[in-house]
Amino acid sequence: MSLTDILCPSDIAAALRDCQAPDSFSPKKFFQISGMSKKSSSQLKEIFRILDNDQSGFIEEDELKYFLQRFECGARVLTTSETKTFLAAADHDGDGKIGAEGIVYFNYR
């Protein structure tokens, strides 16, 4: 399964265009434009599984900086400040990594 099986390719492209400039990435806005904010908990968990590059069950800070590249290989890397902001927003238990539940929590709060 790929992200385009769950999300519309044109929505993904629009979300990536919106945050092309460094320090322009807003996780909440990206979720909205890409269509992730409209997905069910189970669909978000499937998206998380695709995004979890090393299949550890978590997205750690080192993986998170490549978040946009999981949607399109030519996309930019998140800046350190964007990565830390995203991690702080989605790390609902404060362990320094995001699990599938963290993505669901972030999306619905």
N, C-alpha and C positions, 0 to 999 in steps of 0.2 A: 504494500500500500504506500502511496505517496501523498504529499500534502495536497496536490491537485485533485486527489480523489475526494477530499473533504472540503477544500476551499477553492473558490473560483480563481482560475489563473489571472484574470484581469483585475480582480480585487487584490491579489498578492502583488501584482505589478504596480498597482496604484499605491499600495502601502509602502513599497520599496522606494518609489519615486518621491514620496512625501518626506522620506528621511535620508535622502542622499547626502546632504551636507553633514560634516562632523558635528556632533553635539545637537543634532536636530531630532534624534530618536526619542519618541515618547511611547513607552510600552502601551499605555491605555489607548492612545490614538492609533497605534499600529494594530492593536487587537480590533478596534472598531473598523478601520478601513479595510483590513484583510478579511473581515467577516468572522474572525475568531470569537468576537464578543456575542455573536448570535448562535454559537454552537452549544450543544448540550454537554453536560459533564462527561459523558462517555466519549463524545467526539473530541473534546479537549484532551482527554487522557490519551486518545489515539494520536493526536497531534503531538503531545508530549513525547510519546514513545518514538515518534519519527525524529523529533528534535534532539532527543537524548543520544548524542553521537556515539558514546561508548557503551550505551545500554546498561549503565550502572544503576538506573532507577532514579538518578538525580542529574540535574544540570548544575554543575559547579561554575564558579566564576571564570575559570579558564575556558570552559565550553561556551559560556554565555556570550563572550565577546564575539563568537562566530555565529550568533543567533540568526542574523540576516542572511548569512551565506547558506543556511539550511533551507531557505526559501528560494534562493537563486545563487548559484556558485560564484557569480561575478560581483555580488553585492559587497559593500564595504564591511569592515570590522567595526564593531562598536567601540567607542572610546572608553577609557578607563572610567570616567565619570558616568557615562551612560550605563555601563555594565554594573557599577556599584549602585546606581539609582534603581535599576531594574531588579537587581538582586534584593535590595532592601524592600522593595514593594511586593515582591512575590515570595520571599522567604518567610512564610507565615509562622514558623516555629523558631526562627533565629539561629538555625544550625549552619548557616553559611552556604546553603545549597537549596535548590528548588526541586521539589518532588512533584509528581503529577497533581497531588492535592493542592500544592502551592499555586499551580497554574489555574486550577479551578477556583481557588479562593481569590486570587488576584482578579480573575475575570468577573466574578460576581459581587465584588465589594464596591 
